[in-house]
Amino acid sequence: MSKISIVIPVYYNSDTLELLYADMKEKILGKLGDYEIVFVDDGSGDNSWDVIQKIAAMDKNVVCTRLSRNFGEHAAILAGLSVCTGDCAVTKQADLQEDSTLILDMYESWKRGNKVVLAIRESRDESAVKKFFAGCYYWLVRKTINKDMPQGGCDCYLVDRKAIEVLKLMDEKNSSLTLQVMWIGFKTEKVYFHRKDREVGESRWTLGKKIKLVVDSMMSFSYFPIRCMATMGFFFAICSLIGIIMVIHEKFTVGTPILGYASIMSVVLFGFGAIFIMLSILGEYIWRALEEARKRPPFIIDEVKRHDDK
């Protein structure tokens, strides 16, 4: 009999964890057969770890995993994948915004031979501002990174054991795990769901983290920033050459004196701004190369508790 692992990253989710487990128990756990639930506490500052252990006391299939500090959601998911023992693993958010029955649909798709199953947001109840910025991000990903990125985006996915082993081998930092899952290939299917608005708790998905995800996605999977720099440099070089020719021509044909301190300074300052932007992009690449060269792990597991360990 096959076994499925449900990997749930936890970060300040003490108010939703028991509700989440009750929802899964009511809707799906009795239908999955052999399963395990891997909770990964990503350095939460509340009592999430205590709640996880409370749930583990009620269900012997719960695996309690705690990281040494906060490493980020993608690292927490990767940590969960590294300790899970299922033939396949599905990721699930702890904020109650996805219906638990989605896991059944993804599991059935895996049984049909798909090694990767992506859960696509067909619609969502969130505010217009969140929808707009999420749409901008996924549009940017489709245009510059992966043309197969769904319009509604993908946060949850199921991966086969073979795909899990590939993800563990990649061992990348400052990257997007979702894009890694899409990059590795394998036979893939998409299932669609409606994302509800968050009703319990407060989201820790800050603007800074969203911006970092955009930068990480671009730097890890696209050469667009480098090509953009080359295009800007070529454009400025051509414009400068044309401007020099025009000034010299006007000087010798019309006799116009070469003046215009303000306009020259504007062009110089604009050019310096462009140069600094390019240097910052190069710095992002160099910093990421340094991070990879250090060989620091993307996460550190403090402890893992299983029912069999008691």
N, C-alpha and C positions, 0 to 999 in steps of 0.2 A: 504494500500500500504506500502511496506517495505521501509526503509530508510537506506542509506549507509553513513558512515562517512569516510572521507579521512583524515588521520592524517599525517601531514608533519612536521618533526622536522627541525628547521631552525637555522643555526649557520654560520654567515658570508656568507649568500646567497643572498645578495641584488642584485647582478648582474644576478641572474637566476630566481628569483621569478616571475617576470612579464612574462618572457618567458615560465615558467612552467605553469602558469595559462592560458596563451593564448593557449598553446598546449592542455591542458585538455579541455578548452572550445571548441576548434575546433574538438576534436576527441571523447570526451566521455560524457561531462556534459549534453548534450541534450538527451543522451540515458539512463541516470541513473534513471530518474524519481526524486523522493525525495532524496536529498543529502545535505550534509554539508561538508565544507572543514575546518579542524581545523589546523591552522598554530600555531606552538609552537616555540616562539623565546627563544632559550636556551642561553640567556645572550650574544647575539651577540654584538660586539663592533662597528659594522658599522650601516648603516641606514636600516637594515632589518625590524625593527619594523615599520618604516614609510612606507616602501613599502607594508608591510602586510596590514596596515590600508588603503592604497590607493586601494589595490585590494578589500578590504571589502566594500569600497564605491561604487564599481562597481557591487558587487554581495552580495545580502542580506544573502546568505547561507554560507558566510565565517565567521568563529569564530576566533577572534584574542586572542591568549593566550601568555602571557609573564611570564617567570620564573624570580625569584629574582636575579639569577646569573646563571653561566654555571654549569649544573649538569651532562652533558654528554648526548649523543644521546638516550641511552636506557631509562634514566629517563625522557627525553623530550617526548618520545613516550608514556611512561606510563602516563605522565601528560595529553597528548592529549586523551588517552583512558579514563581517569578519567572524562573529561569534555564533551566528545562526547555523542550524544543522539541517534545515529543510532541503528538499529537492528543488524547491523554488522559494523565492522570498518576495513579499509585496510590501511596499512602503505605505504608511498611513500617517496622516497628520493627527495631532492630539487635540485639535481645536473644534472638532465636531462639525466641520463644514462639508465633509463628504459623507454620503450615506454609506454605512458599513456593508450594505448588500453589494456595493461595487466590487468588493473583494471576491465575492462568489462569481461574478461575471468574468473577472480577470483570471481566476483559477480555472474556470471552465475553458477559457481560451487557451491557457497553458496546456491543459489536458488534450486539446486538439492539435498540439504539436508546435505551438508558438513559444519561442524561447524568450521573447520580450513582449510585454503587453503594456501599452501606454494608456493611461486614463486621461482623456481629453475633456477639458471644460467646455461643454457645449453652450452653457449659459451660466450666469452668475447673478446673485442678488446683491452684490456689493455696490457701493456708491459709484456715481458716474466718474468721479475723479480717479478712483482706483481702477476702474475699467479702462479709462483713457490711458493712464500710464502703463498699465499691464499690456494693453494693445500696442503701445509704442515700442515696448521692449520686444515683444514677440515679432512685430514687424521688422525691427532692426535685425533680430536673429535670422529671420527668413531671408532678408536681403543681403546680409554680409557673412553669415556663418553656415546656416543649414536651411536650405529651401524647403525641407520637409517638416519644419517646425509648425505644428498646428496653429491656427489663428487664435484659438482659445487658450493655448499653452498647455503644459503638462507638468504637474508636480508629483503625481503618484505613478508608480509603475511596478510591474511584476517582472522579475528576472529569473531565468533558469539557473541552476547550479553552475553550468558552464559559463554563463555570463557573469555570475558572481566572481568566479575565479579570475576572469579577465579583468574585472574592475579592481580586484585586490592587487593584481600584478601592475596595473597602471600607476597606482600609488602617487597620484598627482595632488599637489597643493595649490590653493588659490585658483580653483577651477570650478566648473559647473558639473555636478554629478548627473543631472538630467541630460545635458549635452553629451556626456561621456556614454551614457546608456544608449543614446541615439547613434553615437559614432561607432560603437562596436559592431553594429550590424545584427546578424542572426535573423531568423524568421520573426517578423514583428506584426502585431495586430493592434488596432486601436479600439478602445471602448469609450463611450461618451457618457457624461454625467452632468448633473446640475449642481453647481456649487452654491451652498447656502451662505448667508451672511453670518458672521460670528455673533453669537448671542450670549456666550458665557466667557468671562475672562477678557484680558487685554492682549492684543497682538504685540509681540516683541520684534516684529519685522519692520525695523526702522528705515528711514530714508537713507541713512548711511550704508546699511546693509544692502539695500536695493541698488544703490550706485555701485557698490563693490561687486555685486553680481554682474552688472552690465560690463564693468571693466574686466573682470575675470573672464567672462564669456568671450569678449572681443580678443583679449590677449592670448587666450588658450586655444581658440579654435579658428581664428581668422587672421589673414595677413592684410586685412583691409586698412588698419591704422598705418602700416608701413607703406602700402600703396598710396594712401591718402597723403602721407608726408612727401613721397616722391612726386606726386602730381602737383602739390602746392609749390614745391621747390622749382619744378619745371615751369609752372605758371608765372611765379615771381621772376624767374630768370628771363623769360620771354618778354614780360612787361618792362623789366628794367632795360633790356636791350633796345626795345622799341622806343622807350622814353629817352634814352641817351641819343639815339639816332635823330629823333625829332628835335631835341634841344640843339644839337650840333648843326642840323640843317637850318633851323630857324636863325641861329647865330650868324651863319655865313651868308644866308640869302636875304634876310630881313634886317639883320643887325640888332636883334633884340638882346639886351644884356641878360646874362644868366643870373637871375635873382630868385627870390622866393624862399626865404629862410623858413617860414612857417610851413609851406607845402613840403619842403625837403624834410623837415623834422617829422612831419606827420608820416611821410613814407618810411623814414628810418625807424620811427617808433613802431609802426605797424609791422615792419620787417623783423624787428627784434622780438615783438610779440609772437610772430609766427615761428621764429627760431626757438624761443623758449617752449612753445607748445610741442614742437618736434622733439626737443631735448627731454621734456617730461615723458613723452610717449616712449622714447628710447630708454629712459630711466625705468619705466614700468617693466619693460622687457628684461633689462639687466637685473633688476631686483628679483624678478621671478626666476631667472636663471640662477641667481645666487641662492635663492630659497631651495631650489631643486638640488643644487650642488652640495648644500649642507647635509642633505639626507636626513633631516629631522622628520619624524613620523607625523602624518596629518592629524593624528589623535593619540592620546595616551589613556588606556583603560586602567582605572583605579581598582575596580573589583567587578567580578561577575558572580552572581548567585543563582544557582539552579536548585530545583527541588531535590535532585539526587545528591547534592552536596551536603544536605542536612544530616 
